[in-house]
Amino acid sequence: MRDSVEKLEKVRLQYRNGDCRTSTSRRSITTDVIPIAIRLARGERIALAPAVLAGIYSDLDRIRDLAVEECDKKS
């Protein structure tokens, strides 16, 4: 477990110093995730439900907007 925390700390420092590049790909890690990953690796409890629900609601808003656009195009 200590090794995992040390690896995450090393990655965090690399991102902070600009040594690692981020991309928009789903397979990449954004800098926003690193502090959360470190806290989870240390065994801290974090409420993830609000963030997950926010993502779901955001996606639902996009779906609704696309549906409205499609209806407007047909009118």
C-alpha positions in Angstrom: 0.0 0.0 0.0 2.8 2.4 0.8 4.3 1.7 -2.6 1.0 2.8 -4.3 0.9 6.0 -2.3 4.5 6.8 -3.2 3.9 6.1 -6.9 0.8 8.4 -6.9 2.8 11.1 -5.1 5.5 10.8 -7.8 2.9 11.1 -10.5 1.3 14.1 -8.8 4.7 15.9 -8.6 5.3 15.1 -12.3 2.0 16.6 -13.3 2.6 19.7 -11.0 6.0 20.3 -12.7 4.6 19.8 -16.2 6.6 16.6 -16.9 3.5 14.7 -17.9 1.1 15.6 -20.7 -2.7 15.3 -20.3 -5.1 14.7 -23.2 -8.8 14.6 -23.7 -8.8 10.8 -24.2 -10.8 8.7 -21.8 -7.7 6.6 -21.2 -5.7 9.5 -19.8 -5.6 10.8 -16.3 -6.5 14.5 -15.7 -4.7 16.5 -13.1 -8.0 16.8 -11.2 -8.1 13.1 -10.4 -4.6 12.8 -8.9 -5.4 14.3 -5.5 -8.5 12.1 -5.2 -6.5 9.0 -6.1 -3.9 9.8 -3.5 -6.5 10.3 -0.8 -8.2 7.0 -1.8 -4.8 5.2 -1.8 -4.2 6.4 1.7 -7.5 4.9 2.8 -9.4 8.1 3.3 -13.1 8.0 2.7 -14.4 10.3 0.1 -18.1 10.9 -0.9 -18.0 10.2 -4.6 -21.8 10.1 -5.2 -22.2 13.9 -5.6 -19.6 14.0 -8.4 -21.1 10.9 -10.1 -24.6 12.4 -9.9 -23.3 15.7 -11.3 -21.8 13.9 -14.3 -25.1 12.0 -14.9 -27.2 15.2 -14.7 -24.8 16.9 -17.1 -25.1 14.1 -19.6 -28.9 14.1 -19.2 -28.9 17.9 -19.9 -26.9 17.3 -23.1 -29.3 14.5 -24.2 -32.3 16.9 -23.6 -30.6 19.7 -25.6 -29.9 17.4 -28.5 -33.5 16.2 -28.4 -34.8 19.8 -28.4 -32.5 20.6 -31.4 -33.8 17.6 -33.3 -37.4 18.7 -32.6 -36.7 22.3 -33.7 -35.1 21.0 -37.0 -38.3 19.0 -37.8 -40.6 21.9 -37.2 
